[in-house]
Amino acid sequence: MANQTHAPVASKPFALICSFQVPTTELNPDFVPSVSVVIGHYDSQEQAKHARQAIQHAALISAWMYQSFESNASNALGGV
C-alpha cells in the first residue's frame, strides 16, 4: 500500500471511493479478497452522492467521499 500513486485532478475536488469484497470460496473460506476503487471525480458533493446512489451491487461493502482542500488545482489529489 505504501507504493500507491495518485493522479492529479485539475478542477474536481470530490472523489467517490468504493470498497468491494469478493465472496469467499469453498477452497479457502478464510480468504476474503477486497479492493478499493476510485469511481470518479466530481465538481460537487451532491454529484458524488448521486453517483454513489446509482451503484447497486451486492459486492459493495462501503463507500466514502474524499474532498481535496488544495488551493492549487495542479497539486490536488483525487484519492486516499
SULNORJO-V339893 format. One record per helix or strand. SS is the DSSP state (~ for helix, > for strand). FROM is the first residue (numbers start at 1). TO is the last residue. Records with the same first field share a line. If there is no record, write none. Layout:
BEGIN
SS->FROM-TO + FROM-TO
END
This chain:
BEGIN
>->8-8 + 14-21 + 34-42 + 60-67 + 77-77
~->45-53 + 73-75
END
